[in-house]
Amino acid sequence: MACSLWDFRLRVRSVFSRVADESRRFAALRGADGVALLRRPLVGFAALVRDRGGMSAIEFGVAAPLFLGVLTPVIDLGRAFSQQIQIRQAVQAGALYASVNVYNTSTWSTNVSSAVTNSTTLAVTSTVSAESCGCPNSTSTDITSPDPPCSNPPSGNCPDGSRFGYYVTITGTLSYTPVMPYSILANPTTLSAQAVVRIQ
């Protein structure tokens, strides 16, 4: 592509005019108003520093880990307490079944265990003890051996004047693993509930 002398003069003139414009701008900056022009970007930066538009997001970002660190143990202990209540209710369902249905040696213990496990969605392990003869303790739910010993059918009196009888102990247990390790909970910890039921 051929370039004429006229085009060359125009290009040289545009280069010199740009250099002259830059020289005038530099001279203006060196003048009295030049300091103000140089400070204008700094003023914008200072305004950006004073801007409080995103402070809520920053504060939340700083406070959220602390808040979650405090909230997680509360939720974890709440879950453990809720599951403890469910285990207790499941054992009570087994105790209700045991007190309503007549004791027999073949399937009765299995049916009581099924009543415990079917009354909750948790994986509760239930055990039903063999029947034992005794008297209820006046200060707790412990069963004490009567004097004279038990006979079948029960005949005789306990120290408090009531008649002794046959009892079974129903126990429900569940292994609970907390989300985080705590000094007050083992990892995993065993939650359990127990009920003593008179069957005859």
C-alpha positions, 0 to 999 in steps of 0.5 A, spaced: 500 500 500 503 506 497 503 512 502 503 519 499 507 525 502 500 528 504 498 522 509 505 522 512 505 529 513 498 528 517 501 523 521 506 526 523 502 532 525 497 528 529 503 525 533 506 532 534 499 535 537 498 529 542 505 530 544 503 538 545 497 536 549 500 531 554 505 537 555 500 542 556 496 537 561 503 536 565 504 544 565 497 544 568 498 539 573 505 543 575 501 549 576 497 551 582 491 547 580 495 541 579 495 539 586 488 539 587 488 534 580 493 529 583 489 529 590 482 527 586 484 520 586 486 520 593 479 523 595 476 518 591 480 512 595 478 516 602 471 516 600 471 508 599 474 507 605 469 511 609 463 507 605 459 503 610 455 499 604 458 492 605 459 492 613 454 488 615 456 482 610 463 483 613 461 483 620 457 477 619 463 473 616 467 475 622 461 473 627 458 467 623 464 462 625 463 464 632 456 464 632 456 457 629 461 454 634 457 456 640 450 454 637 453 447 634 454 444 642 447 446 643 444 443 637 448 437 639 446 436 646 439 437 644 439 432 639 442 427 645 437 429 650 431 428 645 433 421 643 434 420 650 426 422 651 425 417 645 428 411 648 425 412 655 418 413 651 420 406 647 421 403 654 415 405 657 411 402 651 415 396 652 413 396 660 405 398 658 405 391 653 408 387 659 403 390 664 397 388 660 399 382 657 400 375 661 407 373 662 409 366 659 416 363 658 415 362 650 414 369 646 413 374 651 420 377 652 420 377 644 414 381 644 416 386 649 422 387 646 418 388 639 414 393 643 420 397 645 423 397 638 416 398 634 415 404 638 420 408 635 424 410 629 431 409 633 435 403 632 434 402 640 437 395 643 432 392 648 433 387 653 428 384 657 431 380 664 428 374 667 423 374 672 425 375 679 421 375 685 422 381 690 419 387 694 419 394 691 424 398 695 420 404 699 425 409 697 427 407 689 424 402 684 429 397 686 427 390 688 429 387 694 429 379 696 423 378 701 424 374 707 421 369 707 423 367 700 418 367 694 414 362 692 410 360 686 404 363 686 406 369 690 404 368 697 407 372 703 408 380 705 414 385 704 416 389 709 412 395 708 406 390 708 404 389 701 405 382 697 411 380 694 411 379 686 415 377 680 418 383 676 422 384 670 426 389 668 426 392 661 432 396 658 433 400 652 440 402 649 442 406 643 449 409 641 449 416 640 455 419 636 455 427 637 457 431 631 463 434 635 467 431 641 465 434 648 468 433 654 461 432 657 459 426 652 464 420 650 464 419 643 460 415 642 456 415 648 450 410 650 444 413 652 439 408 656 433 408 659 430 402 664 423 400 667 421 395 672 414 392 671 411 387 676 408 381 672 404 377 677 
